[in-house]
Amino acid sequence: MFEWVRRQLDKIGSPTLDWVQVEVTTHCNGSCIYCPRTVLRHTWPNIYMPIELFSELIPFLKYTDLVYLQGWGEPLLNNDFFEMVRICKDLGKRVGFTTNGMLLTEDTIQRLVDLQLDIIGISLAGTTARTHNQIRKGTDFNKLISHLERLCKIQAEKKTEVPAVHLAYLMLKSNFHELKEILPLAKRVGAKQIVASNQTLIVDPRLSGEAIFNDTIRTDYYRKTLEEIKHRAARENIIFDYHGPGLDDASVGCRENVHRVCVINVEGEVVPCVFTNPVLCESRELGNAKPPCYIFNEQSLPLRGMSFGSIRNESLTRIWNKKEYAEFRELFDPETRRKPGQTRSEMPQSCVKCYKRLGV
């Protein structure tokens, strides 16, 4: 009887989400120079989300149309990944994930196509092997492109357009010039959408100079180039989206859409975004109680995790409707009328001092 009542209450208070992001592993077969798990590799917690924990989410996936299986790791390393996709598809959900592409063997591609996966994001840091491989160490550009061409062939054979290929290009000062060749590459691999993003979580101080938004002398050049690519992409019926390249200090929004989405981390914690994932703070040197740090406006600041509850202990509905979580989301809701200064004063410092809030 009690369980039936609980389920009914969950239905009454259930949220409507744009998407739910689920971190299925923090393991990775790459060593990208900018990634926290590379910089903090000696103490990084390598964890897989077990299928039993993922199953706890099943009743709450009805809240959203899209489930994105992604966090601080390579999703295909989780042996239960295909079962997770199948569960979501059986519930009628759209499913996507982002990969470095090294595990896209023919068998893997066949399974993803047969499961009717909706979106496959491909991480890029260049349009040549030399540049991409130097930044995304442990991956191979030529092998990645070969895998995507194989995906195109299999899709043609099966007469299907899923999964849709999205290219996720990380813009750095040293690779920005290669972004000009992204459209020919997109057409080559059948990608219909490109997202050019910034290095917004800087955990290695030596990489601060790679962030294009810190290169203020060339802001106009970056903006003009990005707009030119966007116009050319539109003529090719390709969506090109980018963030920045300049900072908006007055902004009180968030690129992570935290008022309409949530992230379930690898341990079942419900967090606003991957940047507040407690996993980042678990990586500590032996005997050192200080949390790892990130760089913001030339300051070194501690990474602070933020969790509003765990699906191991509570329903997602109950967590979502907690007073402290509702108040946090309200700070980022564009329909909430507040003065920017007041909003920023009420935000957690990890959000105030985050480049995502500043429009990049």
C-alpha positions as a LaTeX table, in Angstrom:
\begin{tabular}{lrrr}
\hline
Residue & $x$ (\AA) & $y$ (\AA) & $z$ (\AA) \\
\hline
Met1 & 0.00 & 0.00 & 0.00 \\
Phe2 & 2.77 & 2.44 & 0.99 \\
Glu3 & 4.67 & 1.74 & $-2.24$ \\
Trp4 & 1.54 & 2.43 & $-4.33$ \\
Val5 & 1.00 & 5.76 & $-2.52$ \\
Arg6 & 4.64 & 6.72 & $-3.08$ \\
Arg7 & 4.34 & 6.00 & $-6.81$ \\
Gln8 & 1.21 & 8.13 & $-7.06$ \\
Leu9 & 2.90 & 11.05 & $-5.28$ \\
Asp10 & 5.86 & 10.73 & $-7.63$ \\
Lys11 & 3.51 & 11.06 & $-10.59$ \\
Ile12 & 1.85 & 14.15 & $-9.16$ \\
Gly13 & 5.12 & 16.01 & $-8.55$ \\
Ser14 & 7.09 & 14.69 & $-11.51$ \\
Pro15 & 9.12 & 17.32 & $-13.39$ \\
Thr16 & 9.18 & 17.91 & $-17.13$ \\
Leu17 & 12.81 & 17.95 & $-18.25$ \\
Asp18 & 14.45 & 18.91 & $-21.53$ \\
Trp19 & 16.81 & 15.99 & $-21.06$ \\
Val20 & 18.37 & 13.81 & $-18.40$ \\
Gln21 & 22.12 & 13.27 & $-18.54$ \\
Val22 & 23.42 & 10.03 & $-17.03$ \\
Glu23 & 27.10 & 9.44 & $-16.37$ \\
Val24 & 27.65 & 5.73 & $-17.06$ \\
Thr25 & 31.39 & 5.65 & $-16.36$ \\
Thr26 & 34.36 & 7.79 & $-15.36$ \\
His27 & 36.82 & 5.43 & $-17.10$ \\
Cys28 & 38.34 & 6.55 & $-20.40$ \\
Asn29 & 40.73 & 5.13 & $-22.98$ \\
Gly30 & 41.92 & 8.60 & $-23.98$ \\
Ser31 & 44.19 & 11.12 & $-22.28$ \\
Cys32 & 43.07 & 14.49 & $-23.61$ \\
Ile33 & 45.43 & 17.18 & $-22.34$ \\
Tyr34 & 42.64 & 19.45 & $-21.07$ \\
Cys35 & 40.47 & 16.82 & $-19.35$ \\
Pro36 & 40.26 & 16.71 & $-15.53$ \\
Arg37 & 40.66 & 12.94 & $-15.51$ \\
Thr38 & 44.00 & 13.32 & $-17.33$ \\
Val39 & 45.33 & 16.16 & $-15.19$ \\
Leu40 & 44.16 & 14.39 & $-12.00$ \\
Arg41 & 44.92 & 10.90 & $-13.31$ \\
His42 & 46.96 & 9.71 & $-10.30$ \\
Thr43 & 43.99 & 10.05 & $-7.96$ \\
Trp44 & 41.06 & 9.94 & $-10.36$ \\
Pro45 & 38.20 & 7.62 & $-9.25$ \\
Asn46 & 37.51 & 5.18 & $-12.10$ \\
Ile47 & 33.95 & 3.94 & $-11.65$ \\
Tyr48 & 31.30 & 2.17 & $-13.74$ \\
Met49 & 27.60 & 2.72 & $-13.12$ \\
Pro50 & 26.16 & $-0.76$ & $-12.56$ \\
Ile51 & 23.03 & $-1.74$ & $-14.45$ \\
Glu52 & 21.27 & $-2.20$ & $-11.10$ \\
Leu53 & 21.76 & 1.48 & $-10.28$ \\
Phe54 & 20.76 & 2.56 & $-13.78$ \\
Ser55 & 17.57 & 0.53 & $-13.36$ \\
Glu56 & 16.64 & 2.72 & $-10.39$ \\
Leu57 & 16.17 & 5.51 & $-12.93$ \\
Ile58 & 13.71 & 3.67 & $-15.15$ \\
Pro59 & 10.51 & 4.92 & $-13.45$ \\
Phe60 & 11.71 & 8.53 & $-13.82$ \\
Leu61 & 12.82 & 8.50 & $-17.45$ \\
Lys62 & 9.23 & 9.27 & $-18.39$ \\
Tyr63 & 9.94 & 12.85 & $-17.33$ \\
Thr64 & 11.97 & 13.54 & $-20.45$ \\
Asp65 & 12.15 & 12.89 & $-24.17$ \\
Leu66 & 15.96 & 12.62 & $-24.33$ \\
Val67 & 18.37 & 10.56 & $-22.23$ \\
Tyr68 & 22.02 & 11.44 & $-22.81$ \\
Leu69 & 24.46 & 8.81 & $-21.55$ \\
Gln70 & 27.51 & 10.95 & $-20.87$ \\
Gly71 & 29.82 & 12.17 & $-18.12$ \\
Trp72 & 33.56 & 12.29 & $-17.40$ \\
Gly73 & 34.40 & 9.11 & $-19.32$ \\
Glu74 & 34.00 & 7.04 & $-22.47$ \\
Pro75 & 30.49 & 5.52 & $-22.34$ \\
Leu76 & 31.33 & 2.54 & $-24.57$ \\
Leu77 & 33.68 & 1.21 & $-21.87$ \\
Asn78 & 30.67 & 0.28 & $-19.73$ \\
Asn79 & 29.80 & $-3.33$ & $-20.57$ \\
Asp80 & 26.14 & $-2.59$ & $-19.87$ \\
Phe81 & 26.01 & 0.39 & $-22.24$ \\
Phe82 & 23.98 & $-1.35$ & $-24.95$ \\
Glu83 & 21.49 & $-2.64$ & $-22.38$ \\
Met84 & 21.10 & 0.90 & $-21.06$ \\
Val85 & 20.35 & 2.15 & $-24.58$ \\
Arg86 & 17.87 & $-0.69$ & $-25.11$ \\
Ile87 & 16.04 & 0.12 & $-21.86$ \\
Cys88 & 15.65 & 3.76 & $-22.87$ \\
Lys89 & 14.54 & 2.93 & $-26.40$ \\
Asp90 & 11.98 & 0.42 & $-25.10$ \\
Leu91 & 10.52 & 3.30 & $-23.08$ \\
Gly92 & 10.17 & 5.32 & $-26.27$ \\
Lys93 & 12.96 & 7.75 & $-25.43$ \\
Arg94 & 15.48 & 9.43 & $-27.68$ \\
Val95 & 18.99 & 8.38 & $-26.68$ \\
Gly96 & 22.39 & 9.89 & $-27.36$ \\
Phe97 & 25.97 & 9.88 & $-26.17$ \\
Thr98 & 29.35 & 11.39 & $-27.03$ \\
Thr99 & 32.41 & 9.29 & $-27.79$ \\
Asn100 & 36.05 & 9.64 & $-28.77$ \\
Gly101 & 35.27 & 7.07 & $-31.47$ \\
Met102 & 38.08 & 4.61 & $-30.76$ \\
Leu103 & 35.68 & 1.78 & $-29.82$ \\
Leu104 & 33.39 & 2.19 & $-32.83$ \\
Thr105 & 34.17 & $-1.21$ & $-34.29$ \\
Glu106 & 31.94 & $-2.62$ & $-37.01$ \\
Asp107 & 30.12 & $-4.80$ & $-34.47$ \\
Thr108 & 29.55 & $-1.81$ & $-32.18$ \\
Ile109 & 28.26 & 0.30 & $-35.05$ \\
Gln110 & 25.89 & $-2.46$ & $-36.14$ \\
Arg111 & 24.49 & $-2.77$ & $-32.62$ \\
Leu112 & 24.00 & 1.00 & $-32.26$ \\
Val113 & 22.20 & 1.20 & $-35.59$ \\
Asp114 & 20.03 & $-1.82$ & $-34.77$ \\
Leu115 & 19.13 & $-0.27$ & $-31.41$ \\
Gln116 & 18.10 & 2.88 & $-33.32$ \\
Leu117 & 20.32 & 5.11 & $-31.23$ \\
Asp118 & 19.28 & 8.68 & $-32.02$ \\
Ile119 & 22.43 & 10.77 & $-31.58$ \\
Ile120 & 26.14 & 10.02 & $-31.56$ \\
Gly121 & 28.38 & 12.94 & $-30.68$ \\
Ile122 & 31.98 & 12.78 & $-31.87$ \\
Ser123 & 34.65 & 14.66 & $-29.92$ \\
Leu124 & 37.15 & 16.53 & $-32.10$ \\
Ala125 & 40.05 & 18.87 & $-31.37$ \\
Gly126 & 41.24 & 19.47 & $-34.91$ \\
Thr127 & 40.49 & 18.60 & $-38.54$ \\
Thr128 & 43.91 & 17.03 & $-39.14$ \\
Ala129 & 45.49 & 14.03 & $-37.46$ \\
Arg130 & 48.50 & 16.01 & $-36.28$ \\
Thr131 & 46.49 & 18.60 & $-34.36$ \\
His132 & 43.70 & 16.34 & $-33.10$ \\
Asn133 & 46.04 & 13.61 & $-31.87$ \\
Gln134 & 48.30 & 16.06 & $-30.03$ \\
Ile135 & 45.37 & 17.45 & $-28.04$ \\
Arg136 & 43.21 & 14.36 & $-27.70$ \\
Lys137 & 46.06 & 12.02 & $-26.82$ \\
Gly138 & 45.26 & 8.32 & $-26.90$ \\
Thr139 & 42.90 & 8.77 & $-29.85$ \\
Asp140 & 43.59 & 8.54 & $-33.57$ \\
Phe141 & 41.99 & 10.98 & $-35.99$ \\
Asn142 & 42.37 & 8.81 & $-39.09$ \\
Lys143 & 40.92 & 5.79 & $-37.34$ \\
Leu144 & 38.02 & 7.88 & $-36.06$ \\
Ile145 & 37.17 & 9.17 & $-39.54$ \\
Ser146 & 37.41 & 5.64 & $-40.92$ \\
His147 & 34.91 & 4.46 & $-38.29$ \\
Leu148 & 32.49 & 7.25 & $-39.18$ \\
Glu149 & 32.74 & 6.44 & $-42.87$ \\
Arg150 & 31.92 & 2.85 & $-41.98$ \\
Leu151 & 28.90 & 4.10 & $-40.04$ \\
Cys152 & 27.72 & 5.99 & $-43.15$ \\
Lys153 & 28.04 & 2.82 & $-45.22$ \\
Ile154 & 26.11 & 0.69 & $-42.73$ \\
Gln155 & 23.36 & 3.33 & $-42.50$ \\
Ala156 & 23.06 & 3.32 & $-46.28$ \\
Glu157 & 22.86 & $-0.48$ & $-46.35$ \\
Lys158 & 20.14 & $-0.50$ & $-43.69$ \\
Lys159 & 18.35 & 2.50 & $-45.21$ \\
Thr160 & 18.38 & 4.48 & $-41.97$ \\
Glu161 & 19.54 & 7.93 & $-40.92$ \\
Val162 & 20.07 & 7.07 & $-37.26$ \\
Pro163 & 22.13 & 7.65 & $-35.32$ \\
Ala164 & 22.50 & 11.29 & $-36.37$ \\
Val165 & 26.17 & 12.28 & $-36.23$ \\
His166 & 26.99 & 15.46 & $-34.32$ \\
Leu167 & 30.55 & 16.80 & $-34.30$ \\
Ala168 & 31.70 & 18.35 & $-31.02$ \\
Tyr169 & 34.72 & 20.54 & $-31.75$ \\
Leu170 & 36.70 & 21.92 & $-28.80$ \\
Met171 & 37.98 & 25.38 & $-29.73$ \\
Leu172 & 41.47 & 26.23 & $-28.50$ \\
Lys173 & 43.81 & 29.02 & $-29.49$ \\
Ser174 & 46.13 & 26.45 & $-31.09$ \\
Asn175 & 43.49 & 24.61 & $-33.15$ \\
Phe176 & 41.03 & 27.35 & $-34.02$ \\
His177 & 42.45 & 27.81 & $-37.53$ \\
Glu178 & 41.49 & 24.22 & $-38.41$ \\
Leu179 & 37.84 & 24.88 & $-37.62$ \\
Lys180 & 37.62 & 26.48 & $-41.06$ \\
Glu181 & 37.78 & 22.96 & $-42.54$ \\
Ile182 & 35.03 & 21.50 & $-40.36$ \\
Leu183 & 32.31 & 21.68 & $-43.03$ \\
Pro184 & 34.07 & 19.47 & $-45.62$ \\
Leu185 & 34.78 & 17.02 & $-42.82$ \\
Ala186 & 31.15 & 17.08 & $-41.68$ \\
Lys187 & 29.93 & 16.32 & $-45.20$ \\
Arg188 & 32.46 & 13.52 & $-45.50$ \\
Val189 & 31.13 & 11.73 & $-42.40$ \\
Gly190 & 27.46 & 12.62 & $-42.87$ \\
Ala191 & 27.22 & 14.98 & $-39.89$ \\
Lys192 & 24.27 & 17.35 & $-39.89$ \\
Gln193 & 25.18 & 19.30 & $-36.75$ \\
Ile194 & 28.38 & 20.83 & $-35.39$ \\
Val195 & 28.86 & 22.34 & $-31.95$ \\
Ala196 & 32.01 & 24.42 & $-31.40$ \\
Ser197 & 32.61 & 24.75 & $-27.67$ \\
Asn198 & 35.17 & 26.37 & $-25.40$ \\
Gln199 & 37.55 & 25.05 & $-22.80$ \\
Thr200 & 35.42 & 26.14 & $-19.86$ \\
Leu201 & 36.80 & 24.00 & $-17.03$ \\
Ile202 & 40.52 & 24.72 & $-16.82$ \\
Val203 & 42.25 & 22.47 & $-14.29$ \\
Asp204 & 45.77 & 22.87 & $-15.65$ \\
Pro205 & 46.98 & 26.50 & $-15.28$ \\
Arg206 & 49.25 & 26.03 & $-18.30$ \\
Leu207 & 46.17 & 25.70 & $-20.52$ \\
Ser208 & 44.55 & 28.96 & $-19.48$ \\
Gly209 & 46.17 & 30.68 & $-22.45$ \\
Glu210 & 44.52 & 28.18 & $-24.81$ \\
Ala211 & 41.03 & 29.48 & $-24.02$ \\
Ile212 & 40.02 & 31.73 & $-26.92$ \\
Phe213 & 37.92 & 33.93 & $-24.65$ \\
Asn214 & 41.16 & 34.87 & $-22.85$ \\
Asp215 & 42.66 & 35.98 & $-26.15$ \\
Thr216 & 40.79 & 39.28 & $-26.08$ \\
Ile217 & 42.97 & 40.90 & $-28.75$ \\
Arg218 & 41.53 & 38.53 & $-31.36$ \\
Thr219 & 37.92 & 38.38 & $-30.16$ \\
Asp220 & 36.63 & 40.09 & $-33.31$ \\
Tyr221 & 38.60 & 37.66 & $-35.50$ \\
Tyr222 & 37.14 & 34.66 & $-33.68$ \\
Arg223 & 33.60 & 36.04 & $-33.85$ \\
Lys224 & 33.84 & 36.91 & $-37.54$ \\
Thr225 & 35.26 & 33.50 & $-38.43$ \\
Leu226 & 32.57 & 31.67 & $-36.48$ \\
Glu227 & 29.80 & 33.69 & $-38.11$ \\
Glu228 & 31.25 & 32.99 & $-41.56$ \\
Ile229 & 31.30 & 29.26 & $-40.83$ \\
Lys230 & 27.73 & 29.44 & $-39.55$ \\
His231 & 26.52 & 31.11 & $-42.76$ \\
Arg232 & 28.36 & 28.58 & $-44.94$ \\
Ala233 & 26.94 & 25.72 & $-42.87$ \\
Ala234 & 23.40 & 27.02 & $-43.35$ \\
Arg235 & 23.88 & 26.90 & $-47.11$ \\
Glu236 & 24.89 & 23.25 & $-46.72$ \\
Asn237 & 21.87 & 22.50 & $-44.47$ \\
Ile238 & 24.22 & 21.85 & $-41.56$ \\
Ile239 & 23.53 & 23.29 & $-38.11$ \\
Phe240 & 26.55 & 25.10 & $-36.70$ \\
Asp241 & 26.31 & 26.27 & $-33.10$ \\
Tyr242 & 29.01 & 27.99 & $-31.11$ \\
His243 & 29.47 & 29.67 & $-27.76$ \\
Gly244 & 31.37 & 32.85 & $-27.05$ \\
Pro245 & 34.00 & 33.79 & $-28.06$ \\
Gly246 & 33.82 & 36.74 & $-25.66$ \\
Leu247 & 32.78 & 36.74 & $-22.00$ \\
Asp248 & 29.54 & 38.35 & $-20.83$ \\
Asp249 & 30.22 & 39.46 & $-17.27$ \\
Ala250 & 26.62 & 40.62 & $-16.80$ \\
Ser251 & 25.13 & 37.24 & $-17.63$ \\
Val252 & 23.11 & 35.34 & $-15.03$ \\
Gly253 & 22.20 & 32.46 & $-17.32$ \\
Cys254 & 23.90 & 29.11 & $-17.72$ \\
Arg255 & 24.89 & 27.23 & $-20.86$ \\
Glu256 & 24.13 & 23.95 & $-19.08$ \\
Asn257 & 20.39 & 24.69 & $-18.88$ \\
Val258 & 20.38 & 23.74 & $-15.20$ \\
His259 & 16.81 & 24.91 & $-14.57$ \\
Arg260 & 15.44 & 22.38 & $-17.10$ \\
Val261 & 17.82 & 19.41 & $-16.88$ \\
Cys262 & 19.65 & 17.32 & $-14.33$ \\
Val263 & 22.69 & 15.09 & $-14.28$ \\
Ile264 & 22.78 & 11.71 & $-12.57$ \\
Asn265 & 26.41 & 10.99 & $-11.85$ \\
Val266 & 28.08 & 7.58 & $-11.89$ \\
Glu267 & 27.28 & 7.03 & $-8.21$ \\
Gly268 & 23.63 & 8.05 & $-8.48$ \\
Glu269 & 24.00 & 11.61 & $-7.17$ \\
Val270 & 21.63 & 14.18 & $-8.69$ \\
Val271 & 23.71 & 17.23 & $-9.64$ \\
Pro272 & 23.00 & 20.36 & $-11.71$ \\
Cys273 & 25.79 & 19.79 & $-14.26$ \\
Val274 & 29.00 & 17.88 & $-14.88$ \\
Phe275 & 31.03 & 20.83 & $-13.56$ \\
Thr276 & 29.48 & 20.38 & $-10.11$ \\
Asn277 & 29.88 & 16.60 & $-10.23$ \\
Pro278 & 31.27 & 15.43 & $-6.85$ \\
Val279 & 33.48 & 12.97 & $-8.77$ \\
Leu280 & 35.72 & 15.93 & $-9.64$ \\
Cys281 & 36.28 & 16.62 & $-5.95$ \\
Glu282 & 36.94 & 13.00 & $-5.02$ \\
Ser283 & 40.27 & 13.11 & $-6.86$ \\
Arg284 & 42.74 & 14.10 & $-4.15$ \\
Glu285 & 46.41 & 13.48 & $-3.50$ \\
Leu286 & 47.08 & 10.90 & $-0.80$ \\
Gly287 & 47.07 & 12.62 & 2.57 \\
Asn288 & 45.97 & 15.94 & 1.09 \\
Ala289 & 42.54 & 17.08 & 2.28 \\
Lys290 & 42.43 & 20.00 & $-0.12$ \\
Pro291 & 40.15 & 19.59 & $-3.15$ \\
Pro292 & 41.53 & 19.92 & $-6.69$ \\
Cys293 & 41.42 & 23.40 & $-8.18$ \\
Tyr294 & 40.39 & 25.09 & $-11.40$ \\
Ile295 & 41.39 & 28.40 & $-12.97$ \\
Phe296 & 38.93 & 31.27 & $-13.31$ \\
Asn297 & 40.06 & 34.77 & $-14.30$ \\
Glu298 & 43.64 & 33.90 & $-13.29$ \\
Gln299 & 42.47 & 32.74 & $-9.85$ \\
Ser300 & 42.99 & 29.21 & $-8.55$ \\
Leu301 & 39.74 & 28.08 & $-6.95$ \\
Pro302 & 38.73 & 24.77 & $-5.33$ \\
Leu303 & 36.40 & 22.49 & $-7.25$ \\
Arg304 & 33.22 & 22.13 & $-5.20$ \\
Gly305 & 30.75 & 19.33 & $-5.74$ \\
Met306 & 27.02 & 19.89 & $-5.45$ \\
Ser307 & 24.52 & 17.10 & $-4.88$ \\
Phe308 & 20.83 & 17.41 & $-4.02$ \\
Gly309 & 20.36 & 13.73 & $-3.26$ \\
Ser310 & 20.94 & 10.21 & $-4.52$ \\
Ile311 & 18.62 & 7.96 & $-6.50$ \\
Arg312 & 19.93 & 5.14 & $-4.32$ \\
Asn313 & 17.92 & 6.58 & $-1.44$ \\
Glu314 & 15.22 & 8.84 & $-2.89$ \\
Ser315 & 13.09 & 9.19 & $-5.98$ \\
Leu316 & 14.12 & 11.70 & $-8.61$ \\
Thr317 & 10.77 & 13.44 & $-8.10$ \\
Arg318 & 11.43 & 13.99 & $-4.41$ \\
Ile319 & 14.96 & 15.24 & $-5.08$ \\
Trp320 & 13.80 & 17.60 & $-7.84$ \\
Asn321 & 11.11 & 19.11 & $-5.60$ \\
Lys322 & 13.37 & 19.75 & $-2.61$ \\
Lys323 & 13.24 & 23.37 & $-1.49$ \\
Glu324 & 16.98 & 23.92 & $-1.85$ \\
Tyr325 & 17.03 & 22.45 & $-5.37$ \\
Ala326 & 13.99 & 24.48 & $-6.46$ \\
Glu327 & 15.58 & 27.66 & $-5.12$ \\
Phe328 & 18.82 & 26.88 & $-6.94$ \\
Arg329 & 17.04 & 26.35 & $-10.28$ \\
Glu330 & 15.02 & 29.53 & $-9.87$ \\
Leu331 & 18.27 & 31.52 & $-9.96$ \\
Phe332 & 18.81 & 30.41 & $-13.56$ \\
Asp333 & 15.23 & 30.55 & $-14.80$ \\
Pro334 & 14.95 & 33.34 & $-17.41$ \\
Glu335 & 11.31 & 33.81 & $-16.46$ \\
Thr336 & 12.29 & 34.77 & $-12.93$ \\
Arg337 & 12.47 & 38.54 & $-12.70$ \\
Arg338 & 15.39 & 39.52 & $-10.53$ \\
Lys339 & 18.15 & 42.06 & $-10.75$ \\
Pro340 & 21.40 & 40.51 & $-12.03$ \\
Gly341 & 23.35 & 41.70 & $-9.00$ \\
Gln342 & 20.86 & 40.14 & $-6.61$ \\
Thr343 & 20.83 & 36.87 & $-8.57$ \\
Arg344 & 24.61 & 36.59 & $-8.59$ \\
Ser345 & 24.81 & 37.31 & $-4.87$ \\
Glu346 & 22.52 & 34.34 & $-4.20$ \\
Met347 & 24.31 & 31.92 & $-6.54$ \\
Pro348 & 26.83 & 29.39 & $-5.20$ \\
Gln349 & 30.37 & 30.65 & $-5.79$ \\
Ser350 & 31.08 & 27.67 & $-8.05$ \\
Cys351 & 28.38 & 29.02 & $-10.39$ \\
Val352 & 29.27 & 32.71 & $-10.09$ \\
Lys353 & 32.86 & 31.86 & $-10.97$ \\
Cys354 & 32.14 & 29.58 & $-13.89$ \\
Tyr355 & 32.75 & 30.41 & $-17.53$ \\
Lys356 & 29.51 & 28.69 & $-18.52$ \\
Arg357 & 27.63 & 31.47 & $-16.73$ \\
Leu358 & 29.56 & 34.04 & $-18.74$ \\
Gly359 & 28.19 & 32.83 & $-22.05$ \\
Val360 & 30.92 & 30.47 & $-23.23$ \\
\hline
\end{tabular}
